[in-house]
Amino acid sequence: MEQIAVVGTGYVGLVTGVALSDIGHSVTCVDIDEQKVELMQSGVSPIYEPGLSELMTKNIKAGRLSFTTKHQQAFAGADAIYIAVGTPQKEDGMADLRFIEAVADHIAEHLTHYAVVVTKSTVPVGTNDYIKSYIEKHTDVPFDVVSNPEFLREGSAVHDTFHGDRIVIGADSVIAGDLIEEINKPFGIPVFRTDIRSAEMIKYASNAFLATKISFVNEIANLCEKLNANVDDVARGMGQDKRIGDKFLNAGIGYGGSCFPKDTSALVQIAGNVEHEFTLLKAVIEVNYKQQRLLVEKAREHFGSLRGKTIAMLGLAFKPNTDDMREAASIILAQELILAGARVVAYDPIAMENARNVLPAAVDYADSAFAAIQGADTAFVVTEWDEICALTPGDFKANLKEPVVFDGRNCFNIETMKEAGLNYYSVGRPVVKTEKELV
């Protein structure tokens, strides 16, 4: 059992700290928000992540997990100090390292013995070298720095931590690398060791590649619509090729969240800093920008004008099983609809509170998916929550003023919608129009 400090209790830090405690280590998580720390000490997770609260309670009771606002307390006796604070995107596309530097200051101030500083935060290539030199300027206490990037999916972060494909450890010190490998050994996940800068790049390259797959299949979907092909079948046929695989080939209204938008922009900027034109990734970002506005364009084509129309927006979080609204397509769609003169009635099973902080003030909110569609002119399916995908064609037909649905996540079966007499627009699949509409 190792003594571990984790600085930062967002999606990455909290899940990391809880998981490390669950495999037997003694973990102290640090956050500067006193209210948040009190909440976590009582076993309540400040973020929505399936299974996380249960693991927190289990390990707090076992005495392996604690929370504090005091860095000195957390670092005392720590064998490893994990940096898991946010690196938000700046206006120029680069990652903002202010919070990383703040943690480095605390480490330099309170480090009293050798420890390994482990960077979990997603940081530009070269940042770990910068962290090392930054701390060295302010302390004579020996330490090493290791890059240990995370590959967690929000909504599945707990599962991914215990069932990951690999654990990447970037270290220039064999001793430091060995310690982090030993810490992670109970997970039983294959370990890939490399140098620090390669580990930093692996994180960006992985996310950029997945974003590329999403934008690629969305461009294929847009082409399928013009050629009267079905992207579901195309993606299924592609995915059966083992060289391609079937993951991240679901057509829709683009990617969002805390990773893909930020990391793709940062990698373009990182390339620019060394005078490399990352043309492919710029195109990926542009495709996603257009894709997030797709439903509004489809609605304009159907209705002509959206002024005075009431739109039920079903799902607000950037993906199901999370309350994260960062870079969610719902933000862009709500803004575009309000500007077009429409009224937006929104619903999400989990993310409503966070949504109120980022959606336009003019947006109204419903207590359920049923309440959102009652009396609306049409429905936009924005996030593929089970509750939303469980709506039936009859539900839409009975509650909407007009039998028309715009499905940004391809949740519903085309033939079923057709048999129900609905006008149904999805992504990359044939449009379904009622006989009345076709006349």
C-alpha positions in Angstrom: 0.0 0.0 0.0 1.3 3.4 -1.0 0.5 6.9 0.4 -1.0 9.0 -2.4 -2.1 12.6 -2.7 -4.4 13.6 -5.6 -4.8 17.4 -6.2 -8.0 18.3 -8.0 -11.4 16.5 -7.6 -13.0 16.9 -11.0 -13.9 14.0 -13.3 -10.3 12.9 -13.6 -9.0 13.6 -10.1 -11.9 12.2 -8.1 -12.3 9.1 -10.1 -8.5 8.5 -10.0 -8.4 9.0 -6.2 -11.4 6.8 -5.5 -10.1 4.0 -7.7 -6.6 4.1 -6.2 -8.1 3.8 -2.8 -10.3 0.9 -3.9 -7.3 -1.1 -5.0 -5.8 -0.7 -1.5 -3.8 2.5 -1.4 -4.2 5.3 1.2 -5.4 8.3 -0.8 -6.0 11.9 0.3 -7.7 14.1 -2.3 -7.1 17.9 -2.2 -9.4 20.6 -3.3 -9.5 24.3 -2.5 -13.3 24.4 -2.3 -14.2 23.9 1.3 -17.9 23.3 0.6 -17.0 20.7 -2.0 -14.6 18.9 0.4 -17.3 18.8 3.1 -19.6 17.2 0.6 -17.1 14.6 -0.5 -16.2 13.8 3.1 -19.8 12.7 3.6 -19.6 10.4 0.6 -21.4 12.6 -1.8 -19.9 13.0 -5.3 -20.1 16.6 -6.6 -20.2 15.2 -10.2 -22.6 12.7 -11.7 -20.7 9.6 -12.6 -22.4 6.1 -12.3 -21.0 4.0 -9.4 -18.7 6.8 -8.0 -20.6 7.7 -4.9 -20.9 4.1 -3.8 -17.1 3.6 -4.2 -16.5 6.8 -2.3 -18.6 5.7 0.7 -17.0 2.2 0.7 -13.4 3.5 0.8 -14.1 6.4 3.3 -15.6 3.8 5.7 -12.6 1.6 5.1 -10.2 4.4 6.1 -8.4 4.5 2.7 -9.9 7.7 1.3 -10.1 11.2 2.8 -10.5 14.7 1.6 -8.9 18.0 2.6 -8.3 21.6 1.6 -4.7 21.5 3.1 -2.0 20.6 0.7 0.6 20.2 3.5 -1.6 17.6 5.1 -2.1 15.6 1.9 1.6 15.7 0.9 2.9 14.5 4.3 4.2 11.0 3.8 3.0 10.8 0.2 4.9 8.5 -2.1 3.2 10.0 -5.1 1.4 13.3 -5.7 -1.0 13.2 -8.6 -1.8 16.5 -10.4 -5.4 16.2 -11.8 -6.5 19.9 -12.1 -8.2 21.4 -15.1 -6.4 22.7 -18.1 -9.1 24.7 -19.8 -8.7 26.0 -23.3 -7.5 29.6 -23.8 -8.6 31.9 -26.6 -5.6 30.9 -28.8 -6.5 27.2 -28.5 -3.7 26.3 -26.1 -4.2 24.7 -22.7 -4.3 27.1 -19.7 -1.7 25.9 -17.3 -2.5 28.3 -14.4 -3.9 25.6 -12.2 -0.9 23.3 -13.0 1.5 26.0 -11.9 -0.5 26.6 -8.7 -0.2 22.9 -7.8 3.6 23.1 -8.6 3.8 26.0 -6.2 2.2 24.0 -3.4 4.4 21.0 -4.1 7.5 23.1 -3.9 6.4 24.7 -0.7 5.3 21.6 1.2 7.5 18.8 -0.2 9.6 17.4 2.7 10.8 14.1 1.2 11.3 12.3 -2.1 8.1 11.8 -4.0 7.0 11.2 -7.5 4.9 13.9 -9.1 2.4 12.3 -11.4 0.6 14.4 -14.1 -2.9 13.1 -14.8 -4.1 16.4 -16.3 -4.0 16.6 -20.1 -1.1 18.9 -20.8 0.8 20.1 -24.0 3.9 18.2 -24.9 6.8 19.5 -22.8 4.7 20.5 -19.8 6.1 17.8 -17.5 9.6 19.1 -18.2 8.3 22.6 -17.4 6.7 21.3 -14.1 10.0 19.7 -13.1 12.1 22.8 -13.8 9.4 25.0 -12.1 9.5 23.0 -8.9 13.3 22.7 -8.9 13.6 26.5 -8.8 11.7 26.5 -5.5 12.9 23.5 -3.5 16.0 21.4 -2.9 14.0 18.3 -2.0 14.5 15.5 -4.5 11.6 14.4 -6.7 10.8 12.9 -10.1 8.0 13.7 -12.6 6.0 11.1 -14.4 3.4 11.5 -17.2 0.4 9.1 -16.6 -2.4 10.4 -18.9 -6.0 9.2 -18.3 -8.2 7.7 -21.0 -11.6 7.9 -19.3 -15.0 8.4 -20.9 -17.4 10.5 -18.9 -20.4 8.4 -17.9 -18.2 5.3 -18.0 -15.2 6.6 -16.0 -15.4 4.2 -13.1 -15.7 1.2 -15.5 -12.9 2.5 -17.7 -10.5 2.9 -14.7 -10.9 -0.8 -13.8 -11.1 -2.1 -17.4 -8.8 0.1 -19.4 -7.0 -1.0 -22.5 -3.6 0.2 -21.2 -1.9 2.3 -18.6 0.6 4.7 -20.1 3.6 5.7 -18.0 6.1 8.2 -19.3 9.2 8.5 -17.1 12.8 9.5 -17.5 13.6 7.9 -14.1 13.4 4.1 -13.9 12.8 4.3 -10.1 9.8 6.7 -10.6 8.4 4.7 -13.5 8.7 1.5 -11.4 6.8 3.1 -8.5 3.9 4.2 -10.6 3.7 0.8 -12.3 3.6 -0.9 -8.9 0.9 1.5 -7.7 -1.3 0.5 -10.7 -0.5 -3.2 -10.6 -3.7 -4.2 -8.8 -5.8 -2.9 -11.7 -4.4 -5.8 -13.8 -4.3 -3.6 -16.9 -1.4 -3.8 -19.4 1.3 -1.1 -18.8 3.0 0.7 -21.7 6.1 2.6 -20.7 7.8 5.3 -22.7 9.5 8.7 -22.3 7.6 11.6 -20.9 7.0 13.6 -24.1 5.8 10.5 -25.9 3.3 9.8 -23.1 2.0 13.4 -23.3 1.6 13.0 -27.1 -0.2 9.7 -26.8 -3.0 11.4 -24.9 -3.5 14.1 -27.6 -3.0 11.8 -30.5 -5.6 9.3 -29.1 -8.3 11.9 -28.6 -7.6 13.6 -31.9 -7.8 10.2 -33.8 -11.2 9.4 -32.1 -12.5 12.9 -33.0 -11.3 12.3 -36.5 -13.3 9.1 -36.7 -16.4 10.9 -35.5 -16.1 13.8 -38.0 -15.3 11.3 -40.8 -18.4 9.3 -40.3 -20.4 12.4 -40.0 -19.2 13.6 -43.3 -20.0 10.2 -44.7 -23.5 10.6 -43.2 -24.0 13.9 -44.9 -22.9 12.4 -48.2 -25.2 9.4 -47.6 -28.2 11.7 -47.3 -27.4 13.2 -50.7 -26.9 9.8 -52.4 -29.9 8.1 -50.7 -27.7 5.7 -48.8 -28.0 4.7 -45.1 -25.1 5.6 -42.9 -26.1 2.9 -40.3 -25.4 0.2 -42.9 -22.3 1.9 -44.2 -20.9 2.3 -40.7 -21.7 -1.3 -39.9 -20.1 -2.6 -43.0 -17.0 -0.4 -42.3 -16.8 -1.5 -38.7 -16.6 -5.2 -39.6 -13.2 -4.5 -41.1 -10.8 -5.2 -38.2 -8.4 -2.5 -39.5 -11.2 0.1 -38.9 -13.2 -1.3 -36.0 -16.8 -0.4 -35.1 -16.1 2.1 -32.3 -16.8 5.9 -32.8 -18.6 5.3 -36.1 -22.0 6.5 -34.9 -23.2 9.4 -37.0 -24.8 12.3 -35.2 -24.5 16.0 -34.4 -20.8 15.9 -33.5 -18.6 15.5 -30.4 -18.5 17.7 -27.3 -17.4 17.5 -23.7 -14.2 18.4 -21.8 -11.7 16.4 -24.0 -12.2 16.2 -27.7 -12.9 19.9 -28.5 -10.1 21.2 -26.2 -7.5 18.6 -27.1 -8.0 18.9 -30.9 -7.7 22.6 -30.7 -4.6 22.3 -28.4 -2.9 19.8 -30.8 -3.4 22.2 -33.7 -1.8 24.9 -31.7 1.0 22.7 -30.5 1.7 21.8 -34.1 1.6 25.5 -35.1 4.2 26.3 -32.4 6.7 24.1 -34.2 5.6 25.4 -37.6 3.6 22.3 -38.6 0.3 22.8 -40.4 -2.1 20.2 -39.1 -4.5 20.4 -42.0 -6.4 17.2 -41.3 -7.2 18.1 -37.7 -8.3 21.6 -38.7 -10.8 19.9 -41.1 -12.0 17.6 -38.2 -12.8 20.7 -36.1 -14.5 22.5 -38.9 -16.7 19.5 -39.7 -17.7 19.2 -36.0 -18.6 22.9 -35.9 -21.0 22.5 -38.8 -22.4 19.3 -37.5 -23.5 20.7 -34.2 -25.8 23.1 -36.2 -27.3 20.4 -38.4 -30.7 20.0 -36.8 -31.4 23.7 -37.1 -30.7 23.6 -40.8 -32.9 20.6 -41.2 -35.7 22.3 -39.3 -35.4 25.4 -41.4 -35.7 23.3 -44.6 -38.8 21.6 -43.2 -40.6 24.6 -41.7 -39.2 27.5 -43.8 -39.1 29.8 -40.8 -38.7 28.8 -37.1 -40.1 32.1 -35.8 -42.9 31.4 -33.3 -42.2 27.7 -33.3 -41.9 25.8 -30.0 -39.0 23.3 -30.1 -38.7 20.5 -27.5 -35.0 19.9 -26.9 -34.6 16.4 -25.5 -31.2 15.9 -23.8 -28.8 18.7 -22.9 -25.5 17.0 -21.6 -22.9 16.4 -24.3 -23.5 12.7 -23.9 -25.6 10.4 -21.8 -24.8 9.3 -18.2 -23.1 12.6 -17.3 -24.2 16.1 -16.2 -21.3 17.7 -18.1 -22.4 20.6 -20.4 -19.0 21.5 -21.7 -19.1 22.0 -25.5 -22.5 20.3 -25.6 -24.3 20.5 -28.9 -27.4 21.7 -27.0 -25.7 25.1 -26.3 -25.2 25.8 -30.0 -28.6 24.6 -30.9 -30.4 26.6 -28.2 -28.5 29.7 -29.3 -29.4 29.2 -32.9 -33.0 28.5 -32.2 -33.5 31.5 -30.0 -31.8 33.8 -32.6 -34.2 32.3 -35.2 -37.2 33.4 -33.0 -38.2 30.0 -31.7 -39.2 29.1 -28.2 -37.1 26.3 -26.7 -38.4 23.9 -24.0 -35.5 21.8 -22.7 -35.3 18.6 -20.7 -32.4 16.4 -19.5 -32.6 13.7 -16.8 -29.4 14.9 -15.0 -27.8 18.0 -16.5 -30.7 20.6 -16.0 -29.0 22.5 -13.2 -25.7 22.8 -15.1 -27.6 23.6 -18.3 -29.2 26.7 -16.7 -25.7 28.2 -16.3 -24.8 27.9 -19.9 -27.9 27.9 -22.1 -29.6 31.2 -23.1 -31.8 32.8 -20.4 -34.8 32.5 -22.8 -34.8 28.7 -22.6 -37.7 27.2 -20.7 -37.3 23.9 -18.8 -39.7 20.9 -18.5 -39.8 18.3 -15.7 -39.9 15.3 -18.1 -39.5 14.4 -21.7 -43.3 14.0 -21.9 -43.8 17.5 -20.5 -41.3 18.9 -23.0 -43.0 17.6 -26.1 -46.6 18.4 -25.0 -47.8 21.1 -27.2 -44.5 21.7 -29.0 -44.3 22.1 -32.7 -41.5 19.6 -33.0 -38.8 17.7 -31.0 -35.0 17.8 -31.3 -33.3 14.6 -30.0 -29.9 16.0 -28.8 -28.6 13.4 -26.2 -29.3 9.7 -26.4 -30.4 9.1 -22.8 -32.3 5.8 -22.4 -35.3 7.7 -21.1 -35.4 9.8 -24.3 -34.8 6.9 -26.7 -37.6 5.0 -24.9 -40.2 7.5 -26.2 -42.5 5.9 -28.8 -43.6 7.2 -32.1 -47.1 7.3 -30.5 -45.8 9.6 -27.7 -44.5 12.1 -30.3 -47.6 11.9 -32.5 -50.0 12.4 -29.5 -48.2 15.3 -28.0 -46.6 17.3 -30.8 -48.6 19.9 -32.7 -47.0 18.6 -35.9 -45.8 15.0 -36.3 -42.2 15.9 -37.0 -39.0 14.8 -35.1 -35.4 15.8 -35.7 -33.2 13.1 -34.3 -29.5 14.1 -33.9 -28.4 10.8 -32.5 -30.3 8.3 -34.7 -32.2 6.9 -31.7 -35.2 5.6 -33.6 -36.0 3.1 -36.2 -36.9 4.6 -39.6 -39.5 2.0 -40.5 -41.2 2.3 -37.1 -41.4 6.1 -37.5 -42.7 5.7 -41.0 -45.4 3.2 -39.9 -46.5 5.7 -37.2 -47.0 8.4 -39.8 -44.3 10.8 -38.5 -42.0 13.1 -40.4 -38.7 12.0 -39.3 -35.3 13.5 -39.9 -32.1 11.7 -38.7 -28.4 11.9 -39.6 -27.2 10.1 -42.7 -30.4 8.1 -43.2 -33.3 8.5 -45.6 -35.9 11.2 -44.6 -39.3 9.8 -43.6 -42.2 12.0 -44.7 -45.9 11.3 -44.3 -48.1 11.0 -47.3 -49.7 14.3 -46.5 -46.2 15.9 -46.5 -45.3 14.3 -49.8 -48.4 15.6 -51.6 
